[in-house]
């Protein structure tokens, strides 16, 4: 893809598992060109594709991907799962395994996920485990999936006792992102994805944060040229973190959890569905910036700029009415966070715009001060 036109490519550098993220607008009907390039590069010659999607995006998005592959003489099979988090289950996985067996899928059968984060996680887990691993391609259809979950190779399903407790690292052959797919995304879902975009600016790139501030109108209007740049830069930034800590062994990847310690507690305690993940992250990032300010790590301008940008793109900066939470409940939930060690709260906090660190010495009293503000 040519970065001088209306498309560009981001490379995720992981040695022999390296792959491209192709970003374009109004090019879904030609996605087979990218798929064929990736398959050839990795010597995948079977030309059999198993497309996993859900009821929300089967038509027109998954149908367009299937047609593109059929036009390129691929044998295609479509598996449609129910929309929503409940599809990330062993029951649904078993049904997909059965379908793969029925079509006599082999180790070169290509699994293609067309959908949001749930479909990507689910299809990726199936690809990671069927015959101990088959090739996999992501076609994310939500902004959140395009800038976050489709990049990095984390795949998985849920257990009754927790989200994503069963999973693997399975890098795709490539990721195909078409910004025009966002035209049909509901407003609330679109804005939720912008929270993760803002996060990348705060944690890794001050100039990118400034670009977002300067292009609020384009973000709100879903302007293709703005979206291509925003998605590409977000993917580049996440790819850098993933390349440095692919399997989450060094702790470097923890910076991606900025705002999430607050957010996960809010999501759970307000009741799943009251807040979208992106809305909870937006609020959590504001609280994390406030915490950093009160600890003397940053001045007040960082939190104010973050609040201004968050509100400008239509995201909340405070919990909604009707979601009044007890501080003790929030603190208790935070202590269940995966970053917590031996009950000690750990937070990803900024030391300046564009840089964050993990802190293990956060005083619970400071957290309570944030929660009471």
Secondary structure, DSSP 8 states (H G I E B T S, - for coil): --TTTT-EEEEE--GGG-EEEEEESS-GGGHHHHHHHHHHHTT----EEEEEEETTTIIIIIHHHHHHHHHTT-EEEEEEE-SSGGGSSHHHHHHHHHHHHHTT--TT-EEEEEESHHHHHHHHHHHHHGGG---EEEEE-SHHIIIIITSS-EEEEEETTEEEEEEEE---SEEEEEGGGGGGS-HHHHHHHHHHHHHHHHHH-HHHHHHHHHTHHHHHTT-HHHHHHHHHHHHHHHHHHHHH-TTS-SSGGGGGGTTHHHHHHHHHHH-BTTB-HHHHHHHHHHHHHHHHHHTTSS-HHHHHHHHHHHHHTT--SS--TT----HHHHHHHHTTSTT-BTTB--EEEEEETTEEEEES---HHHHHHHHH-
